Amino acid sequence: MNLQVTGHHVEVTPALREYVETKISPVVQHFDHITKANVILSIEKHQQKAEATLHVPGKEIFVENAHEDLYAAIDLMFDKLDRQVQKHKQKLQDHHRQDKRAAMQGV
């Protein structure tokens, strides 16, 4: 998986990059077909903002979150991202089950 971390009006320090890498690892463990991930960290007025776009086969998953603390924004964003990835994975599994049921019933 290709991970790109960029910052708008904020310097992406090695500590921030490492924090993002550790937070994305559970997401990758839940769904290993992720080809590319873009994470954008930015500051807008008094809000710290974190955005992520995951490229998976057939879809792009986008999540954003804002908070007063950048690390909290990253945490909340990856929580949302993990839920969306699991939901996408479940949809893929459900579609495959329906195909098997239809084949078994002779439809």
GROMACS elastic network, one bead per residue, 0.5 to 0.9 nm:
[ bonds ]
;  ai    aj funct       b0    kb
    1    28     6  0.86128   500
    1    32     6  0.86927   500
    1    33     6  0.84775   500
    1    34     6  0.62414   500
    1    36     6  0.54233   500
    1    37     6  0.73481   500
    2    34     6  0.86556   500
    2    35     6  0.64429   500
    2    37     6  0.61183   500
    2    38     6  0.83681   500
    3    21     6  0.81570   500
    3    35     6  0.89286   500
    3    36     6  0.60468   500
    3    38     6  0.60468   500
    3    39     6  0.76989   500
    4    36     6  0.80581   500
    4    37     6  0.62276   500
    4    39     6  0.61113   500
    4    40     6  0.83470   500
    5    12     6  0.75095   500
    5    17     6  0.67419   500
    5    20     6  0.80356   500
    5    37     6  0.84438   500
    5    38     6  0.61060   500
    5    40     6  0.59404   500
    5    41     6  0.76223   500
    6    10     6  0.87786   500
    6    11     6  0.83245   500
    6    12     6  0.66097   500
    6    38     6  0.78794   500
    6    39     6  0.63129   500
    6    41     6  0.62773   500
    6    42     6  0.85546   500
    7    10     6  0.52227   500
    7    11     6  0.59316   500
    7    12     6  0.57756   500
    7    39     6  0.84333   500
    7    40     6  0.55675   500
    7    42     6  0.55819   500
    7    43     6  0.86586   500
    8    11     6  0.76651   500
    8    12     6  0.89846   500
    8    40     6  0.72597   500
    8    41     6  0.62279   500
    8    43     6  0.68180   500
    9    41     6  0.84804   500
    9    42     6  0.58821   500
    9    43     6  0.59388   500
    9    44     6  0.82451   500
   10    13     6  0.89675   500
   10    41     6  0.71674   500
   10    42     6  0.59729   500
   10    43     6  0.65911   500
   11    16     6  0.89911   500
   11    41     6  0.88714   500
   12    15     6  0.80432   500
   12    16     6  0.59773   500
   12    17     6  0.64904   500
   12    41     6  0.79028   500
   13    16     6  0.52027   500
   13    17     6  0.62848   500
   13    18     6  0.86066   500
   14    17     6  0.50223   500
   14    18     6  0.60230   500
   14    19     6  0.84786   500
   15    18     6  0.51324   500
   15    19     6  0.60891   500
   15    20     6  0.86736   500
   16    19     6  0.50095   500
   16    20     6  0.62178   500
   16    21     6  0.86057   500
   16    71     6  0.83393   500
   17    20     6  0.51990   500
   17    21     6  0.62185   500
   17    22     6  0.87399   500
   18    22     6  0.61922   500
   18    23     6  0.86116   500
   19    22     6  0.52078   500
   19    23     6  0.62071   500
   19    24     6  0.86923   500
   19    71     6  0.83731   500
   19    74     6  0.87286   500
   20    23     6  0.51053   500
   20    24     6  0.61361   500
   20    25     6  0.87226   500
   20    39     6  0.82217   500
   20    74     6  0.73859   500
   20    75     6  0.89244   500
   20    78     6  0.88690   500
   21    24     6  0.52873   500
   21    25     6  0.63632   500
   22    25     6  0.54551   500
   22    26     6  0.79048   500
   23    26     6  0.66582   500
   23    27     6  0.77241   500
   23    74     6  0.81533   500
   23    75     6  0.73813   500
   23    78     6  0.66871   500
   24    27     6  0.52505   500
   24    28     6  0.63785   500
   24    29     6  0.87821   500
   24    78     6  0.69236   500
   24    81     6  0.89892   500
   24    82     6  0.85927   500
   25    28     6  0.51155   500
   25    29     6  0.62195   500
   25    30     6  0.88202   500
   26    30     6  0.63263   500
   26    31     6  0.88464   500
   26    82     6  0.78168   500
   27    30     6  0.52610   500
   27    31     6  0.65408   500
   27    32     6  0.83842   500
   27    78     6  0.78532   500
   27    79     6  0.89295   500
   27    81     6  0.74817   500
   27    82     6  0.53272   500
   27    83     6  0.88618   500
   27    85     6  0.72040   500
   27    86     6  0.84658   500
   28    31     6  0.52229   500
   28    32     6  0.52887   500
   28    33     6  0.79569   500
   28    34     6  0.68946   500
   28    82     6  0.88492   500
   28    85     6  0.89989   500
   29    32     6  0.59756   500
   30    82     6  0.79637   500
   30    85     6  0.76058   500
   30    86     6  0.68815   500
   30    89     6  0.84107   500
   31    34     6  0.68083   500
   31    85     6  0.68968   500
   31    86     6  0.74060   500
   31    89     6  0.68947   500
   32    35     6  0.84902   500
   33    55     6  0.88403   500
   33    56     6  0.61203   500
   33    57     6  0.71146   500
   34    37     6  0.75204   500
   34    54     6  0.67639   500
   34    55     6  0.59550   500
   34    57     6  0.75098   500
   35    54     6  0.76998   500
   35    55     6  0.57183   500
   35    56     6  0.59219   500
   35    57     6  0.77833   500
   36    53     6  0.82408   500
   36    54     6  0.59537   500
   36    55     6  0.51461   500
   36    56     6  0.74794   500
   37    52     6  0.69932   500
   37    53     6  0.57234   500
   37    55     6  0.62665   500
   38    51     6  0.80939   500
   38    52     6  0.55250   500
   38    53     6  0.51789   500
   38    54     6  0.65714   500
   38    55     6  0.85634   500
   39    50     6  0.71951   500
   39    51     6  0.56240   500
   39    53     6  0.65826   500
   39    54     6  0.87290   500
   40    49     6  0.81284   500
   40    50     6  0.58520   500
   40    51     6  0.51006   500
   40    52     6  0.63365   500
   40    53     6  0.87772   500
   41    48     6  0.76033   500
   41    49     6  0.58431   500
   41    51     6  0.64729   500
   41    52     6  0.88130   500
   41    70     6  0.80221   500
   41    74     6  0.84387   500
   42    47     6  0.85812   500
   42    48     6  0.60411   500
   42    49     6  0.51277   500
   42    50     6  0.64529   500
   42    51     6  0.84486   500
   42    70     6  0.85961   500
   43    46     6  0.71925   500
   43    47     6  0.59694   500
   43    49     6  0.59272   500
   43    50     6  0.88047   500
   43    70     6  0.85220   500
   44    47     6  0.53506   500
   44    48     6  0.64006   500
   44    49     6  0.72221   500
   45    48     6  0.81438   500
   46    67     6  0.86440   500
   46    68     6  0.65681   500
   47    66     6  0.60415   500
   47    67     6  0.55247   500
   47    68     6  0.50205   500
   47    69     6  0.76341   500
   47    70     6  0.82770   500
   48    65     6  0.84647   500
   48    66     6  0.54915   500
   48    67     6  0.53406   500
   48    68     6  0.55513   500
   48    69     6  0.60409   500
   48    70     6  0.50543   500
   48    71     6  0.87014   500
   48    72     6  0.89196   500
   48    73     6  0.67505   500
   49    64     6  0.72575   500
   49    65     6  0.57838   500
   49    67     6  0.64913   500
   49    68     6  0.84843   500
   49    69     6  0.87594   500
   49    70     6  0.67571   500
   49    73     6  0.62681   500
   49    74     6  0.79915   500
   50    63     6  0.83703   500
   50    64     6  0.56388   500
   50    65     6  0.54638   500
   50    66     6  0.63098   500
   50    67     6  0.86430   500
   50    70     6  0.73996   500
   50    73     6  0.58949   500
   50    74     6  0.57168   500
   50    76     6  0.89473   500
   50    77     6  0.66330   500
   51    62     6  0.74477   500
   51    63     6  0.57108   500
   51    65     6  0.64932   500
   51    66     6  0.87045   500
   51    74     6  0.82216   500
   51    77     6  0.71026   500
   52    61     6  0.80086   500
   52    62     6  0.57543   500
   52    63     6  0.53600   500
   52    64     6  0.63370   500
   52    77     6  0.76760   500
   52    78     6  0.82806   500
   52    81     6  0.79295   500
   53    60     6  0.66024   500
   53    61     6  0.55143   500
   53    63     6  0.65472   500
   53    64     6  0.87893   500
   53    81     6  0.89527   500
   54    59     6  0.84301   500
   54    60     6  0.55894   500
   54    61     6  0.50450   500
   54    62     6  0.65153   500
   54    63     6  0.87774   500
   54    81     6  0.87101   500
   54    85     6  0.89797   500
   55    58     6  0.82350   500
   55    59     6  0.64024   500
   55    61     6  0.65728   500
   55    62     6  0.89388   500
   56    59     6  0.54161   500
   56    60     6  0.59573   500
   56    61     6  0.76076   500
   57    60     6  0.80304   500
   61    81     6  0.78072   500
   61    84     6  0.74565   500
   61    85     6  0.76748   500
   61    88     6  0.89324   500
   62    81     6  0.77566   500
   62    84     6  0.89584   500
   63    77     6  0.64303   500
   63    78     6  0.81871   500
   63    80     6  0.68694   500
   63    81     6  0.61008   500
   63    84     6  0.86410   500
   64    73     6  0.85751   500
   64    74     6  0.89414   500
   64    76     6  0.88295   500
   64    77     6  0.58594   500
   64    78     6  0.89728   500
   64    80     6  0.84024   500
   64    81     6  0.87332   500
   65    73     6  0.57122   500
   65    74     6  0.75060   500
   65    76     6  0.66960   500
   65    77     6  0.53023   500
   65    80     6  0.87028   500
   66    69     6  0.83845   500
   66    70     6  0.79536   500
   66    72     6  0.85319   500
   66    73     6  0.53607   500
   66    74     6  0.84761   500
   66    76     6  0.85248   500
   66    77     6  0.82950   500
   67    70     6  0.65751   500
   67    71     6  0.86264   500
   67    72     6  0.65172   500
   67    73     6  0.50184   500
   67    74     6  0.87919   500
   67    76     6  0.87482   500
   68    72     6  0.77648   500
   68    73     6  0.76164   500
   69    72     6  0.52883   500
   69    73     6  0.62665   500
   69    74     6  0.87726   500
   70    74     6  0.62130   500
   70    75     6  0.86426   500
   71    74     6  0.50434   500
   71    75     6  0.61963   500
   71    76     6  0.86826   500
   72    76     6  0.61457   500
   72    77     6  0.84316   500
   73    76     6  0.52373   500
   73    77     6  0.59813   500
   73    78     6  0.85957   500
   74    77     6  0.50680   500
   74    78     6  0.61562   500
   74    79     6  0.85714   500
   75    78     6  0.53563   500
   75    79     6  0.62512   500
   75    80     6  0.88111   500
   76    79     6  0.50508   500
   76    80     6  0.63540   500
   76    81     6  0.86023   500
   77    80     6  0.52080   500
   77    81     6  0.61165   500
   77    82     6  0.86160   500
   78    82     6  0.59132   500
   78    83     6  0.85096   500
   79    82     6  0.52000   500
   79    83     6  0.64084   500
   79    84     6  0.87898   500
   80    83     6  0.52130   500
   80    84     6  0.62806   500
   80    85     6  0.86795   500
   81    84     6  0.51141   500
   81    85     6  0.61001   500
   81    86     6  0.85653   500
   82    85     6  0.51460   500
   82    86     6  0.61636   500
   82    87     6  0.85440   500
   83    86     6  0.51986   500
   83    87     6  0.61279   500
   83    88     6  0.86494   500
   84    88     6  0.61109   500
   84    89     6  0.85467   500
   85    88     6  0.50452   500
   85    89     6  0.61030   500
   85    90     6  0.85348   500
   86    89     6  0.50170   500
   86    90     6  0.60772   500
   86    91     6  0.86243   500
   87    90     6  0.50707   500
   87    91     6  0.62634   500
   87    92     6  0.87615   500
   88    91     6  0.51429   500
   88    92     6  0.63889   500
   88    93     6  0.87783   500
   89    92     6  0.51525   500
   89    93     6  0.63003   500
   89    94     6  0.86790   500
   90    93     6  0.50554   500
   90    94     6  0.60733   500
   90    95     6  0.86381   500
   91    94     6  0.50880   500
   91    95     6  0.62580   500
   91    96     6  0.87500   500
   92    95     6  0.53081   500
   92    96     6  0.64736   500
   92    97     6  0.88665   500
   93    96     6  0.52026   500
   93    97     6  0.63202   500
   93    98     6  0.88284   500
   94    97     6  0.51221   500
   94    98     6  0.63425   500
   94    99     6  0.88399   500
   95    98     6  0.52188   500
   95    99     6  0.64723   500
   95   100     6  0.89111   500
   96    99     6  0.52044   500
   96   100     6  0.64602   500
   96   101     6  0.88023   500
   97   100     6  0.51568   500
   97   101     6  0.62283   500
   97   102     6  0.86678   500
   98   101     6  0.50807   500
   98   102     6  0.61584   500
   98   103     6  0.85938   500
   99   102     6  0.51972   500
   99   103     6  0.62161   500
   99   104     6  0.86887   500
  100   103     6  0.50950   500
  100   104     6  0.61715   500
  100   105     6  0.86654   500
  101   104     6  0.51242   500
  101   105     6  0.62131   500
  101   106     6  0.86275   500
  101   107     6  0.87595   500
  102   105     6  0.51711   500
  102   106     6  0.61764   500
  102   107     6  0.52241   500
  103   106     6  0.51464   500
  103   107     6  0.60348   500
  104   107     6  0.77658   500
